[in-house]
Amino acid sequence: MKHLLLGIVILTLSGCFGEEDRIYTVDELMTDEVLLAKITSECRNNPGALRQTPNCQNAEAADWKLRLERMNRALGG
């Protein structure tokens, strides 16, 4: 009975830690623009709660870097 209860607790807790808890780096977000758009959208829809989270800050930095790269390419740099 103890083992069954322990197994249930472990399975329940493992469901709490998924991909949403993962913190993405700026480089990861720059290479995956779909993920960047998703995170940026979530952050803009709830800035009061999410603005200071690591993923929102990294998404903002990645978006800025991508914009600068595009601007440099457009200007021939």
Number of C-alpha atoms within 10 A of each C-alpha: 6 7 8 9 10 11 12 12 11 11 11 11 10 10 8 10 10 8 8 9 9 10 13 18 15 18 13 15 22 19 12 10 15 11 15 23 14 11 20 20 14 14 21 12 12 10 13 9 9 16 17 12 13 14 23 22 17 23 28 19 17 22 19 13 15 16 12 12 13 13 12 11 10 9 8 7 8
